[in-house]
Amino acid sequence: MTPDRPAILQKLADLLTAESDRPTDDLSEATAIREGLGLDSVDLMSVVTRVEEAYRVRFSHQDLERVATVGDLVDLVVAKAAA
């Protein structure tokens, strides 16, 4: 069963809060991952690894190049989980 968008968004909020040590109460799909959350490349890769583990998916480098916002990451999780 493919997880729904609100559930994925909540899981991402939890992971991003843990990684950035900042609350993400105002997290939306429009939030820029790097600029909006202040994540550097190492932080982002840690989040990606946790997402891959949580949803049992794998993202290619090309997949991740297209991820700029939280919504982009949600789209990617939905697409990979459905495949």
Secondary structure as UniProt FT lines:
FT   HELIX           5..20
FT   TURN            25..26
FT   TURN            29..30
FT   HELIX           33..37
FT   HELIX           41..55
FT   HELIX           61..65
FT   HELIX           70..82
//
